[in-house]
């Protein structure tokens, strides 16, 4: 059949021109050609076998390729080779043609845009290779080759997740630093990253307080937490509620001291009239005991473990008493409506009333009324008396510690205006008003001491190992009873002004209290402030020097103790990047907010990897110039920005390119503002012609 050729160039000889004056027709088969008007010979009209015919439009001939419905064998194609046509035209350029304009092409991936390995001028871009024309180019930036190329945040020599550098090398994983390509990343201790590392005991993914895990990643008092980091399930807890919080050594469901779990929820020795047995966490370390240490709690990370053995990197020894001694105390606040409070002796006497309490405590270690209570004691009954030193509805309990200060070999607490429940208890609740107080001798001469909260009791309870040389003395008001091994040792009962009492515990009194040398015993000071208008308290202790263990870490031993962030042993250096300082804190590191030029591109302290910012690993985050086009932000990014034809321009915008609607000579024959074929201007900006 006849074939039709219409050259789609705008000239007077082209049917696409307004004149439509010339059309060439060719034939390639042996069928009969149209009759008349042709040259003789093969392809002529003599015998009609093959040949070509020229359609004479002026004579009425019509080219079917140019009609409204061209036959399917007609096609509109580029009139010449061009960059972007998917064919590698690497021959020499002729007639002044520019390289890449259909000649001397280094690549041709089938499009004319840069940023994909082959520029719009068909030159191979850095870090790419284009082995097959018409196919996408292949990046030479290989994650896992140990070299950090453009667009890579890290490259630790593998393509695995979970080791600091992601499997695609496009992110440094949280909690890691990857300063050196080809080397393993460094695991950082960062409180708030959701991982428990170093001396952290919890990490809930933030550094906020009051959520169970403190801002330094330690368990927070008042919370009980379950689960694994960072998805803890924490609930509020209170000492005495029966739920052991993470910072509590114990919780037996009450705040009564002397039952093995203190009112502050710390472990206590278990005591009977035969003495006490110590437990891990009670702060007592016996010379021949089974514990290697006991620092007075069962918390991790302070050197002495929850099972009372030294933790790695710590050395523990018997502590020295030092400048102060803290003893546990429980205060209980009452009101003057209690039948035993604000009752003065009817005869106005002011002195010690002995014999109010029995010589032995009850099985709970609490004092009980004697068989015959003196009339002037002003105590209603054994039942009302039992409320003084027990938690119940008539009392508001406040457990804390009483600090005694060293005065030579003696530890002493002294206050001439002793009102520990001021702004607490029933006054705080608005159910009682503070009352006027005076300062008594020997602390004053009954001068005004302001308004205070009266009507309270105190219970000081501590433990000691009997060695044959101990003493206690007390001066104050009102009632005071001291029990040693549950036997009455000091009896200063009654409502009175400051009175003194004391006891010496040595070989001469050991049998009185049932003491055996080397055994641990309990000593309790019970006190009551029952009457206005003064309150004083003076307590001295000597020989009660059983101190809890003191555990210290040895920075520089190469063992990272719980209170150390790092420890490289002799290699500790204050200046080594990524190293450990001589105080076992990190040296310069990624995330400290200071850029270390030799190892870091940037460091803003957060390194979140936002566009234009600093990324994890202290490398530049996505930015114009990294050689990786950021979708939605950049048009291109080849890291060069020559602005030449088919390449990227400064600011990560496209330079002149095929499809921008501007005819860019000598690279383009045309530019109709798109990259589509078969519309007269090819996707490679070459003029198209109709062919069959």
Secondary structure, DSSP 8 states (H G I E B T S, - for coil): -EEEEB----STT-TTSTT---EEEEE-SSS---SSS--SSTTSSSS--S-EEEE-GGGT---GGGSTT--TT-EEEESS--TTSSS---S---TT--TTSSSS-S---S---SSSSB-TTS-B-TTEE--STTS--EES--TTSS---TT-S---SS--SSSSB-TTSS-B-TTEE--STTS--EE---TTSS---TT-S---SS--SSSSB-TTS-B-TTEEEESSTT--EEEE--TTSS---TT-S---SS--TTSSB-TTS-B--EEETTEEE--TTSS---TTSS-S---SS--TTSSB-TTSSB-TTEEEEE---TTEEEEEEEEEE--TTSTTSS---TT---S--TTSB-SB--TTS---B-SS--GGG----HHHHHTTTS-STT-EEEEEEEEEEEETTEEEEEESS--TTTTSHHHHTTSS--EEEEE-TTT-SSEEEEEE---EEEEEEEEEE--SEEEEEEEEES-EEEEETTEEEEEE-SS-SSEEEEEEEETTTHHHHT--TT-EEEEEEEEEE-STT--EEEEEEES-----EEEEE-TTSS---TT-S---GGG--SS-TTSB-TTSSB-S-TTSSS--TTT-S---SS----TTSEETTTEE-S-TTSSS--TTT-S---S-----TTSEETTTEE-S-TTSSS--TTT-S---SS--SSSSB-TTS-BEEEE-
